Amino acid sequence: MSNNLIISSIGQIAIAVSDIQTSLDFYQNTLGLKLLFEAPPNLAFLQCGEVRIMLNSRP
């Protein structure tokens, strides 16, 4: 196994949140990220430049 790990890009980051709607409000209205789509009841996807953000909460 090589010790030369190189990450060239990141496509998606998952973030666990306690409340989807409160988190969506923050990411959209405070940070200005674009909502791509929601997958109710506990997933939402936003775009941040080249990176997709997946918000995930437990029901």
PyMOL Python script that loads the backbone (N, CA, C, O; Angstrom):
from pymol import cmd

cmd.read_pdbstr("""\
ATOM      1  N   MET A   1       0.836  -1.181   0.000  1.00  0.00           N
ATOM      2  CA  MET A   1       0.000   0.000   0.000  1.00  0.00           C
ATOM      3  C   MET A   1       0.881   1.245   0.000  1.00  0.00           C
ATOM      4  O   MET A   1       1.850   1.343   0.753  1.00  0.00           O
ATOM      5  N   SER A   2       0.525   2.179  -0.851  1.00  0.00           N
ATOM      6  CA  SER A   2       1.306   3.399  -0.993  1.00  0.00           C
ATOM      7  C   SER A   2       0.903   4.445   0.035  1.00  0.00           C
ATOM      8  O   SER A   2      -0.267   4.522   0.410  1.00  0.00           O
ATOM      9  N   ASN A   3       1.841   5.239   0.489  1.00  0.00           N
ATOM     10  CA  ASN A   3       1.562   6.342   1.400  1.00  0.00           C
ATOM     11  C   ASN A   3       1.345   7.644   0.650  1.00  0.00           C
ATOM     12  O   ASN A   3       1.302   8.710   1.264  1.00  0.00           O
ATOM     13  N   ASN A   4       1.209   7.577  -0.660  1.00  0.00           N
ATOM     14  CA  ASN A   4       1.060   8.771  -1.484  1.00  0.00           C
ATOM     15  C   ASN A   4      -0.389   9.010  -1.874  1.00  0.00           C
ATOM     16  O   ASN A   4      -0.705   9.112  -3.059  1.00  0.00           O
ATOM     17  N   LEU A   5      -1.261   9.097  -0.895  1.00  0.00           N
ATOM     18  CA  LEU A   5      -2.678   9.345  -1.150  1.00  0.00           C
ATOM     19  C   LEU A   5      -2.863  10.777  -1.620  1.00  0.00           C
ATOM     20  O   LEU A   5      -2.446  11.724  -0.954  1.00  0.00           O
ATOM     21  N   ILE A   6      -3.499  10.920  -2.785  1.00  0.00           N
ATOM     22  CA  ILE A   6      -3.760  12.243  -3.335  1.00  0.00           C
ATOM     23  C   ILE A   6      -5.250  12.327  -3.657  1.00  0.00           C
ATOM     24  O   ILE A   6      -5.775  11.517  -4.422  1.00  0.00           O
ATOM     25  N   ILE A   7      -5.916  13.303  -3.072  1.00  0.00           N
ATOM     26  CA  ILE A   7      -7.323  13.550  -3.372  1.00  0.00           C
ATOM     27  C   ILE A   7      -7.368  14.714  -4.344  1.00  0.00           C
ATOM     28  O   ILE A   7      -6.915  15.817  -4.036  1.00  0.00           O
ATOM     29  N   SER A   8      -7.922  14.455  -5.522  1.00  0.00           N
ATOM     30  CA  SER A   8      -7.933  15.508  -6.537  1.00  0.00           C
ATOM     31  C   SER A   8      -9.217  16.331  -6.524  1.00  0.00           C
ATOM     32  O   SER A   8      -9.223  17.479  -6.967  1.00  0.00           O
ATOM     33  N   SER A   9     -10.304  15.751  -6.019  1.00  0.00           N
ATOM     34  CA  SER A   9     -11.554  16.514  -5.939  1.00  0.00           C
ATOM     35  C   SER A   9     -12.524  15.822  -4.990  1.00  0.00           C
ATOM     36  O   SER A   9     -12.377  14.644  -4.665  1.00  0.00           O
ATOM     37  N   ILE A  10     -13.510  16.584  -4.562  1.00  0.00           N
ATOM     38  CA  ILE A  10     -14.578  16.059  -3.707  1.00  0.00           C
ATOM     39  C   ILE A  10     -15.887  16.375  -4.400  1.00  0.00           C
ATOM     40  O   ILE A  10     -16.131  17.523  -4.771  1.00  0.00           O
ATOM     41  N   GLY A  11     -16.737  15.367  -4.581  1.00  0.00           N
ATOM     42  CA  GLY A  11     -18.018  15.552  -5.257  1.00  0.00           C
ATOM     43  C   GLY A  11     -19.163  15.828  -4.315  1.00  0.00           C
ATOM     44  O   GLY A  11     -20.052  16.621  -4.625  1.00  0.00           O
ATOM     45  N   GLN A  12     -19.149  15.170  -3.147  1.00  0.00           N
ATOM     46  CA  GLN A  12     -20.274  15.310  -2.222  1.00  0.00           C
ATOM     47  C   GLN A  12     -19.792  15.154  -0.792  1.00  0.00           C
ATOM     48  O   GLN A  12     -18.917  14.340  -0.497  1.00  0.00           O
ATOM     49  N   ILE A  13     -20.380  15.951   0.091  1.00  0.00           N
ATOM     50  CA  ILE A  13     -20.097  15.862   1.518  1.00  0.00           C
ATOM     51  C   ILE A  13     -21.422  15.669   2.241  1.00  0.00           C
ATOM     52  O   ILE A  13     -22.378  16.403   1.994  1.00  0.00           O
ATOM     53  N   ALA A  14     -21.482  14.688   3.130  1.00  0.00           N
ATOM     54  CA  ALA A  14     -22.680  14.437   3.935  1.00  0.00           C
ATOM     55  C   ALA A  14     -22.521  15.112   5.288  1.00  0.00           C
ATOM     56  O   ALA A  14     -21.480  15.003   5.934  1.00  0.00           O
ATOM     57  N   ILE A  15     -23.571  15.811   5.705  1.00  0.00           N
ATOM     58  CA  ILE A  15     -23.568  16.486   6.997  1.00  0.00           C
ATOM     59  C   ILE A  15     -24.792  16.030   7.775  1.00  0.00           C
ATOM     60  O   ILE A  15     -25.923  16.210   7.322  1.00  0.00           O
ATOM     61  N   ALA A  16     -24.568  15.438   8.952  1.00  0.00           N
ATOM     62  CA  ALA A  16     -25.671  15.010   9.822  1.00  0.00           C
ATOM     63  C   ALA A  16     -26.187  16.228  10.575  1.00  0.00           C
ATOM     64  O   ALA A  16     -25.412  16.971  11.178  1.00  0.00           O
ATOM     65  N   VAL A  17     -27.483  16.425  10.537  1.00  0.00           N
ATOM     66  CA  VAL A  17     -28.117  17.553  11.220  1.00  0.00           C
ATOM     67  C   VAL A  17     -29.251  17.037  12.095  1.00  0.00           C
ATOM     68  O   VAL A  17     -29.745  15.928  11.894  1.00  0.00           O
ATOM     69  N   SER A  18     -29.658  17.843  13.062  1.00  0.00           N
ATOM     70  CA  SER A  18     -30.750  17.418  13.949  1.00  0.00           C
ATOM     71  C   SER A  18     -32.121  17.799  13.402  1.00  0.00           C
ATOM     72  O   SER A  18     -33.121  17.171  13.750  1.00  0.00           O
ATOM     73  N   ASP A  19     -32.179  18.826  12.544  1.00  0.00           N
ATOM     74  CA  ASP A  19     -33.457  19.286  12.002  1.00  0.00           C
ATOM     75  C   ASP A  19     -33.250  19.758  10.565  1.00  0.00           C
ATOM     76  O   ASP A  19     -32.556  20.746  10.327  1.00  0.00           O
ATOM     77  N   ILE A  20     -33.842  19.063   9.627  1.00  0.00           N
ATOM     78  CA  ILE A  20     -33.661  19.375   8.204  1.00  0.00           C
ATOM     79  C   ILE A  20     -34.136  20.784   7.867  1.00  0.00           C
ATOM     80  O   ILE A  20     -33.402  21.537   7.227  1.00  0.00           O
ATOM     81  N   GLN A  21     -35.338  21.156   8.281  1.00  0.00           N
ATOM     82  CA  GLN A  21     -35.892  22.457   7.892  1.00  0.00           C
ATOM     83  C   GLN A  21     -35.090  23.628   8.458  1.00  0.00           C
ATOM     84  O   GLN A  21     -34.853  24.613   7.758  1.00  0.00           O
ATOM     85  N   THR A  22     -34.676  23.526   9.713  1.00  0.00           N
ATOM     86  CA  THR A  22     -33.847  24.571  10.311  1.00  0.00           C
ATOM     87  C   THR A  22     -32.502  24.653   9.590  1.00  0.00           C
ATOM     88  O   THR A  22     -31.996  25.744   9.330  1.00  0.00           O
ATOM     89  N   SER A  23     -31.938  23.511   9.276  1.00  0.00           N
ATOM     90  CA  SER A  23     -30.655  23.468   8.581  1.00  0.00           C
ATOM     91  C   SER A  23     -30.776  24.018   7.165  1.00  0.00           C
ATOM     92  O   SER A  23     -29.897  24.750   6.710  1.00  0.00           O
ATOM     93  N   LEU A  24     -31.859  23.674   6.461  1.00  0.00           N
ATOM     94  CA  LEU A  24     -32.077  24.208   5.117  1.00  0.00           C
ATOM     95  C   LEU A  24     -32.179  25.726   5.148  1.00  0.00           C
ATOM     96  O   LEU A  24     -31.622  26.404   4.285  1.00  0.00           O
ATOM     97  N   ASP A  25     -32.878  26.255   6.125  1.00  0.00           N
ATOM     98  CA  ASP A  25     -32.990  27.704   6.262  1.00  0.00           C
ATOM     99  C   ASP A  25     -31.599  28.331   6.394  1.00  0.00           C
ATOM    100  O   ASP A  25     -31.301  29.330   5.740  1.00  0.00           O
ATOM    101  N   PHE A  26     -30.756  27.744   7.237  1.00  0.00           N
ATOM    102  CA  PHE A  26     -29.405  28.258   7.444  1.00  0.00           C
ATOM    103  C   PHE A  26     -28.565  28.165   6.168  1.00  0.00           C
ATOM    104  O   PHE A  26     -27.959  29.152   5.751  1.00  0.00           O
ATOM    105  N   TYR A  27     -28.528  26.990   5.551  1.00  0.00           N
ATOM    106  CA  TYR A  27     -27.669  26.791   4.381  1.00  0.00           C
ATOM    107  C   TYR A  27     -28.135  27.618   3.181  1.00  0.00           C
ATOM    108  O   TYR A  27     -27.312  28.114   2.412  1.00  0.00           O
ATOM    109  N   GLN A  28     -29.458  27.770   3.020  1.00  0.00           N
ATOM    110  CA  GLN A  28     -29.965  28.549   1.898  1.00  0.00           C
ATOM    111  C   GLN A  28     -29.926  30.054   2.179  1.00  0.00           C
ATOM    112  O   GLN A  28     -29.376  30.817   1.385  1.00  0.00           O
ATOM    113  N   ASN A  29     -30.496  30.478   3.284  1.00  0.00           N
ATOM    114  CA  ASN A  29     -30.707  31.901   3.533  1.00  0.00           C
ATOM    115  C   ASN A  29     -29.526  32.601   4.194  1.00  0.00           C
ATOM    116  O   ASN A  29     -29.326  33.797   3.983  1.00  0.00           O
ATOM    117  N   THR A  30     -28.745  31.883   4.986  1.00  0.00           N
ATOM    118  CA  THR A  30     -27.579  32.497   5.621  1.00  0.00           C
ATOM    119  C   THR A  30     -26.334  32.330   4.762  1.00  0.00           C
ATOM    120  O   THR A  30     -25.591  33.286   4.542  1.00  0.00           O
ATOM    121  N   LEU A  31     -26.108  31.101   4.274  1.00  0.00           N
ATOM    122  CA  LEU A  31     -24.910  30.837   3.478  1.00  0.00           C
ATOM    123  C   LEU A  31     -25.123  31.071   1.984  1.00  0.00           C
ATOM    124  O   LEU A  31     -24.158  31.222   1.235  1.00  0.00           O
ATOM    125  N   GLY A  32     -26.382  31.101   1.549  1.00  0.00           N
ATOM    126  CA  GLY A  32     -26.679  31.381   0.143  1.00  0.00           C
ATOM    127  C   GLY A  32     -26.501  30.204  -0.800  1.00  0.00           C
ATOM    128  O   GLY A  32     -26.327  30.405  -2.002  1.00  0.00           O
ATOM    129  N   LEU A  33     -26.541  28.971  -0.283  1.00  0.00           N
ATOM    130  CA  LEU A  33     -26.394  27.806  -1.152  1.00  0.00           C
ATOM    131  C   LEU A  33     -27.696  27.509  -1.881  1.00  0.00           C
ATOM    132  O   LEU A  33     -28.782  27.782  -1.371  1.00  0.00           O
ATOM    133  N   LYS A  34     -27.575  26.947  -3.076  1.00  0.00           N
ATOM    134  CA  LYS A  34     -28.731  26.614  -3.901  1.00  0.00           C
ATOM    135  C   LYS A  34     -29.257  25.230  -3.540  1.00  0.00           C
ATOM    136  O   LYS A  34     -28.504  24.255  -3.530  1.00  0.00           O
ATOM    137  N   LEU A  35     -30.556  25.148  -3.244  1.00  0.00           N
ATOM    138  CA  LEU A  35     -31.197  23.860  -2.990  1.00  0.00           C
ATOM    139  C   LEU A  35     -31.361  23.127  -4.312  1.00  0.00           C
ATOM    140  O   LEU A  35     -31.964  23.652  -5.248  1.00  0.00           O
ATOM    141  N   LEU A  36     -30.825  21.913  -4.389  1.00  0.00           N
ATOM    142  CA  LEU A  36     -30.983  21.091  -5.591  1.00  0.00           C
ATOM    143  C   LEU A  36     -32.293  20.322  -5.536  1.00  0.00           C
ATOM    144  O   LEU A  36     -33.101  20.386  -6.463  1.00  0.00           O
ATOM    145  N   PHE A  37     -32.499  19.588  -4.435  1.00  0.00           N
ATOM    146  CA  PHE A  37     -33.753  18.861  -4.235  1.00  0.00           C
ATOM    147  C   PHE A  37     -33.805  18.306  -2.820  1.00  0.00           C
ATOM    148  O   PHE A  37     -32.788  18.199  -2.135  1.00  0.00           O
ATOM    149  N   GLU A  38     -35.011  17.959  -2.404  1.00  0.00           N
ATOM    150  CA  GLU A  38     -35.226  17.302  -1.118  1.00  0.00           C
ATOM    151  C   GLU A  38     -35.737  15.896  -1.364  1.00  0.00           C
ATOM    152  O   GLU A  38     -36.417  15.641  -2.358  1.00  0.00           O
ATOM    153  N   ALA A  39     -35.411  14.990  -0.465  1.00  0.00           N
ATOM    154  CA  ALA A  39     -35.921  13.628  -0.480  1.00  0.00           C
ATOM    155  C   ALA A  39     -36.506  13.383   0.915  1.00  0.00           C
ATOM    156  O   ALA A  39     -35.857  12.806   1.787  1.00  0.00           O
ATOM    157  N   PRO A  40     -37.760  13.843   1.101  1.00  0.00           N
ATOM    158  CA  PRO A  40     -38.372  13.749   2.429  1.00  0.00           C
ATOM    159  C   PRO A  40     -38.419  12.308   2.924  1.00  0.00           C
ATOM    160  O   PRO A  40     -38.511  11.391   2.107  1.00  0.00           O
ATOM    161  N   PRO A  41     -38.360  12.083   4.200  1.00  0.00           N
ATOM    162  CA  PRO A  41     -38.465  13.108   5.240  1.00  0.00           C
ATOM    163  C   PRO A  41     -37.115  13.591   5.767  1.00  0.00           C
ATOM    164  O   PRO A  41     -37.089  14.520   6.573  1.00  0.00           O
ATOM    165  N   ASN A  42     -35.990  13.000   5.347  1.00  0.00           N
ATOM    166  CA  ASN A  42     -34.755  13.341   6.066  1.00  0.00           C
ATOM    167  C   ASN A  42     -33.522  13.603   5.207  1.00  0.00           C
ATOM    168  O   ASN A  42     -32.400  13.475   5.696  1.00  0.00           O
ATOM    169  N   LEU A  43     -33.703  13.964   3.952  1.00  0.00           N
ATOM    170  CA  LEU A  43     -32.546  14.286   3.095  1.00  0.00           C
ATOM    171  C   LEU A  43     -32.795  15.563   2.309  1.00  0.00           C
ATOM    172  O   LEU A  43     -33.914  15.840   1.878  1.00  0.00           O
ATOM    173  N   ALA A  44     -31.725  16.339   2.132  1.00  0.00           N
ATOM    174  CA  ALA A  44     -31.775  17.512   1.260  1.00  0.00           C
ATOM    175  C   ALA A  44     -30.391  17.682   0.646  1.00  0.00           C
ATOM    176  O   ALA A  44     -29.376  17.411   1.289  1.00  0.00           O
ATOM    177  N   PHE A  45     -30.362  18.134  -0.603  1.00  0.00           N
ATOM    178  CA  PHE A  45     -29.116  18.298  -1.335  1.00  0.00           C
ATOM    179  C   PHE A  45     -28.978  19.741  -1.800  1.00  0.00           C
ATOM    180  O   PHE A  45     -29.905  20.315  -2.372  1.00  0.00           O
ATOM    181  N   LEU A  46     -27.799  20.322  -1.544  1.00  0.00           N
ATOM    182  CA  LEU A  46     -27.519  21.698  -1.930  1.00  0.00           C
ATOM    183  C   LEU A  46     -26.224  21.737  -2.726  1.00  0.00           C
ATOM    184  O   LEU A  46     -25.404  20.823  -2.644  1.00  0.00           O
ATOM    185  N   GLN A  47     -26.048  22.811  -3.502  1.00  0.00           N
ATOM    186  CA  GLN A  47     -24.824  22.969  -4.285  1.00  0.00           C
ATOM    187  C   GLN A  47     -23.960  24.053  -3.675  1.00  0.00           C
ATOM    188  O   GLN A  47     -24.441  25.133  -3.333  1.00  0.00           O
ATOM    189  N   CYS A  48     -22.669  23.750  -3.542  1.00  0.00           N
ATOM    190  CA  CYS A  48     -21.688  24.704  -3.029  1.00  0.00           C
ATOM    191  C   CYS A  48     -20.496  24.678  -3.980  1.00  0.00           C
ATOM    192  O   CYS A  48     -19.568  23.890  -3.799  1.00  0.00           O
ATOM    193  N   GLY A  49     -20.524  25.539  -4.990  1.00  0.00           N
ATOM    194  CA  GLY A  49     -19.483  25.497  -6.013  1.00  0.00           C
ATOM    195  C   GLY A  49     -19.542  24.174  -6.753  1.00  0.00           C
ATOM    196  O   GLY A  49     -20.580  23.817  -7.310  1.00  0.00           O
ATOM    197  N   GLU A  50     -18.436  23.447  -6.761  1.00  0.00           N
ATOM    198  CA  GLU A  50     -18.361  22.146  -7.428  1.00  0.00           C
ATOM    199  C   GLU A  50     -18.806  20.998  -6.514  1.00  0.00           C
ATOM    200  O   GLU A  50     -18.901  19.853  -6.956  1.00  0.00           O
ATOM    201  N   VAL A  51     -19.074  21.303  -5.254  1.00  0.00           N
ATOM    202  CA  VAL A  51     -19.363  20.270  -4.256  1.00  0.00           C
ATOM    203  C   VAL A  51     -20.851  20.248  -3.918  1.00  0.00           C
ATOM    204  O   VAL A  51     -21.461  21.293  -3.695  1.00  0.00           O
ATOM    205  N   ARG A  52     -21.426  19.049  -3.883  1.00  0.00           N
ATOM    206  CA  ARG A  52     -22.803  18.859  -3.460  1.00  0.00           C
ATOM    207  C   ARG A  52     -22.794  18.566  -1.962  1.00  0.00           C
ATOM    208  O   ARG A  52     -21.985  17.769  -1.487  1.00  0.00           O
ATOM    209  N   ILE A  53     -23.699  19.215  -1.217  1.00  0.00           N
ATOM    210  CA  ILE A  53     -23.839  19.012   0.214  1.00  0.00           C
ATOM    211  C   ILE A  53     -25.101  18.202   0.454  1.00  0.00           C
ATOM    212  O   ILE A  53     -26.181  18.586   0.003  1.00  0.00           O
ATOM    213  N   MET A  54     -24.977  17.084   1.158  1.00  0.00           N
ATOM    214  CA  MET A  54     -26.142  16.272   1.513  1.00  0.00           C
ATOM    215  C   MET A  54     -26.415  16.452   3.006  1.00  0.00           C
ATOM    216  O   MET A  54     -25.585  16.099   3.843  1.00  0.00           O
ATOM    217  N   LEU A  55     -27.578  17.001   3.327  1.00  0.00           N
ATOM    218  CA  LEU A  55     -27.996  17.119   4.714  1.00  0.00           C
ATOM    219  C   LEU A  55     -28.832  15.905   5.053  1.00  0.00           C
ATOM    220  O   LEU A  55     -29.720  15.525   4.290  1.00  0.00           O
ATOM    221  N   ASN A  56     -28.558  15.298   6.182  1.00  0.00           N
ATOM    222  CA  ASN A  56     -29.227  14.069   6.591  1.00  0.00           C
ATOM    223  C   ASN A  56     -29.602  14.166   8.061  1.00  0.00           C
ATOM    224  O   ASN A  56     -28.759  14.475   8.903  1.00  0.00           O
ATOM    225  N   SER A  57     -30.861  13.904   8.369  1.00  0.00           N
ATOM    226  CA  SER A  57     -31.277  13.860   9.773  1.00  0.00           C
ATOM    227  C   SER A  57     -31.993  12.549  10.039  1.00  0.00           C
ATOM    228  O   SER A  57     -32.547  11.925   9.135  1.00  0.00           O
ATOM    229  N   ARG A  58     -31.967  12.157  11.268  1.00  0.00           N
ATOM    230  CA  ARG A  58     -32.718  10.955  11.665  1.00  0.00           C
ATOM    231  C   ARG A  58     -34.132  11.374  12.035  1.00  0.00           C
ATOM    232  O   ARG A  58     -34.336  12.379  12.716  1.00  0.00           O
ATOM    233  N   PRO A  59     -35.106  10.594  11.578  1.00  0.00           N
ATOM    234  CA  PRO A  59     -36.512  10.942  11.892  1.00  0.00           C
ATOM    235  C   PRO A  59     -36.804  10.823  13.387  1.00  0.00           C
ATOM    236  O   PRO A  59     -37.928  11.078  13.818  1.00  0.00           O
TER     237      PRO A  59
END
""", "prot")
cmd.dss("prot")
cmd.show_as("cartoon", "prot")
cmd.util.cbc("prot")
cmd.orient("prot")
